[in-house]
Amino acid sequence: MKLASFLLKSRGPVNLAKRIPTIARRFGITNTKIDRCLHGFVDVALEFDAKPTLAITANLLDRYPGLVQRLRNRGVEFAIHGLVHTDYSELSLGEHLDHISRAMRVFDRHEIDFVGFRCPYLRSNSYTLEAVRKLGFIWESSDVIAWDVIDPGALDINPRIAYKKLLSLYSARSSITNFSAPKLLNGIVEIPVSIPDDEAIIDRLGLDNTAEITRLWLSILDSSYRRGDIFTVQLHHERVPFLAPALRSVLQEASMLSPSVWLANLGEIADWYMRRDTFRFEVIDVDQGRYDIKVHADPDATVLLKNIDTHHLIDKWYSNYQVIRDRRFTISAAKRPVIGISKNFNPAMAEFLRGEGFIVEQVDNPESCALYLAADDDTDEVSLIDRIEGSVAPLLRFWRWPRSARSAVSITGDIDSITLLDFARRIFEV
Ligand SMILES: [Zn+2]
C-alpha cells in the first residue's frame, strides 16, 4: 500500500507518532469540536466584514456536506483542496485532471460553488496551473511567500532546522526579493499564501503562545501594508480557539489604517485582478512636456501619479504618490510618463512591471521616456520596484487594489480533517 509519503517525509515517523496525543485533543471523535471551531473562525471574520475562504478536500465535503453548506450560507467562499489530501507535486497532468475533475463533480453534486484551487500541503508542480486553467478555475493559491519576520539567528537549533525544512517543502519564496502580490498567469490569478502560518509558528518554531503569534502576524501586516502587498492569512481551524485573538488583532489593526486595507476573499481578489487586467492608459503628446491622458478603466481603479503636475484634482495617497479620480486629464511632465525597456530586457520582468500597473514600452531612444531599463537592469522584483519608487521619474500607474486601498488582507484556511478518523484515514488516502 502506498502511504501518504509526504506526511512521513515532512514529519518523520517518530515525530508523527509523538504528535498523536496533540492531534487527538484538537480533533474529536465526532464533528462537533471542529464544527464549533469553524463557526468560531467565521464569527471573528464577520465581526470585521471579512468573508473567509476555506479550501476543503472533496472527500471531506462528501462526508460532511451539511457542515459545508451551513458555512457557505454564512458567506464563506469554498475552494477545492484536492480530491484527497495528497501531494500534488508528485502528480502528472493526467492525474491532476482526473483528481480535480472528480473533485469538481463532488462539489457540483453538493451544490457548493467554487472558482479556486489550493494544493494540499501547498505543494504544486507545473501541471497544477495547467490543469486548473483547463478546468475553468479563476484562481490558484499554493504559491508561498515567507515573510522576513523571523530572525533565524535568534532561534534554537531544532526550530531553526524545522522551519528551514518547512520553507523548502513549500518551495517558499522570500519576501526580501519577492512581493506578495497576485499575478495573472495566462488567465489564472495566482494568489500567494503568507508564511509563517499557525502551523509554522506552533509546530515548527515551537512558539505556542497567542502573544507571539499576534506579534508575528502584526509584523506581517505592517510589512504588507508598507509594500502594498496582500497578507493571505492561513490558519488551521482546529486551532481557532487558540488563534482567534491573534486573528482579531490583525483584523482590528487592518481596519483602522488609512489609506484602507482591502479585506476580501480570494474569489474577490481574483475577480478584481481579471477586471484590472483590462485597464489601459492612453498617453497623447500635446506639445513640449504636455500630455493628454485617457484612462480606460472602471470607477474602482486606483490611478496613481508620481512626480507629475496637473491642474486636475489630485489627493495625497501614500509615500510620494497621488491619486486622481478623473479619467481624462492633462499633465505636465519632463518626459513621457512611461517605463521604456530595451529590446533585450527580460520579458518576464517586463510582464511583471505591466502587472504592477506601469506603462511599459519598448523604445530605441532611452531619452524618450521617464525611466529607461536596459537588459542588465534586470534584478529581483523588490530591488527593481525600489529603484522605480526611488527615482524622480514622472510616472502613471494603476495600483494593485481598488478604491484607493493600500494593501489587502485575505483570511483563509484549509480543511484537511474534521474528525480524528479523517485524520487517520489521510495516511491511506493518496
Ligand atoms: Zn491541507
Boltz pocket constraint, residues with backbone or C-beta under 6 A from the ligand:
constraints:
  - pocket:
      binder: B
      contacts: [[A, 81], [A, 85], [A, 119], [A, 120], [A, 121], [A, 122], [A, 414], [A, 415], [A, 416]]
      max_distance: 6.0
